[in-house]
């Protein structure tokens, strides 16, 4: 199952990009959004700390790929259904770009609750400006194949937390040793189960509004573009969360670096307008 990759040591970044690994002095910590803009005035339950590895959305290009677009502005709308969790609150609000993935920095991480707090349900929303640059990424690492792009994850009880929700984009396949374009697919899962290889019209080059949720009985992802849902909602089974494993949670956008020559950051893509909603458990 895909979640095992989060317990592995991330391999070195591809040769033509370089960059620091998390923990190797290449991280910066800030209580402001990565863009330097002030936090929104919406009431939140936590004074979350964000960590970015390397460059942010305003950094200089280091990959030779196109620079960040600024069209990811569809905004967020909060929980669409409470289900078993009726007390959602906005606990993290990061307007504007928060991550432009380059080989010098391809992950954004933020705690979103007060220390010691957990949650019964969580909902992560953000805009993702994708690029139709699969051939460029393949050319960066001829030995690998970007079969999976890391989009977003939620972990509990850091620093060695369980994967409570994660979503990958699966655009390519290795066929008889050759890296070839495949159907556009998404997969979603958690530490218990995955739903893999769901095909859909998720073409690279679109601005996606992504909603990733974890709640009793399911983890699910829904993608919108231009105000309309794109493709099906995808869900994986999840037992009701033990609040003990959700304490001190972390949201991650992107991926720190290539793993197993199959899992890659989506270099050149931009994440923006991050919001996290949670039914907080003290």
HELIX and SHEET records of a PDB file:
HELIX    1   1 UNK A    2  UNK A    7  5                                   6    
HELIX    2   2 UNK A  134  UNK A  140  1                                   7    
HELIX    3   3 UNK A  243  UNK A  246  1                                   4    
SHEET    1   A 8 UNK A  27  UNK A  30  0                                        
SHEET    2   A 8 UNK A  50  UNK A  53 -1                                        
SHEET    3   A 8 UNK A 107  UNK A 111 -1                                        
SHEET    4   A 8 UNK A 250  UNK A 254 -1                                        
SHEET    5   A 8 UNK A 148  UNK A 155 -1                                        
SHEET    6   A 8 UNK A 163  UNK A 175 -1                                        
SHEET    7   A 8 UNK A 178  UNK A 189 -1                                        
SHEET    8   A 8 UNK A 194  UNK A 199 -1                                        
SHEET    1   B 6 UNK A  27  UNK A  30  0                                        
SHEET    2   B 6 UNK A  50  UNK A  53 -1                                        
SHEET    3   B 6 UNK A 107  UNK A 111 -1                                        
SHEET    4   B 6 UNK A 250  UNK A 254 -1                                        
SHEET    5   B 6 UNK A 148  UNK A 155 -1                                        
SHEET    6   B 6 UNK A 263  UNK A 264  1                                        
SHEET    1   C 6 UNK A  88  UNK A 100  0                                        
SHEET    2   C 6 UNK A 270  UNK A 281 -1                                        
SHEET    3   C 6 UNK A 118  UNK A 129 -1                                        
SHEET    4   C 6 UNK A 207  UNK A 215 -1                                        
SHEET    5   C 6 UNK A 217  UNK A 225 -1                                        
SHEET    6   C 6 UNK A 228  UNK A 229 -1                                        
SHEET    1   D 6 UNK A  88  UNK A 100  0                                        
SHEET    2   D 6 UNK A 270  UNK A 281 -1                                        
SHEET    3   D 6 UNK A 118  UNK A 129 -1                                        
SHEET    4   D 6 UNK A 207  UNK A 215 -1                                        
SHEET    5   D 6 UNK A 217  UNK A 225 -1                                        
SHEET    6   D 6 UNK A 234  UNK A 238 -1                                        
END                                                                             
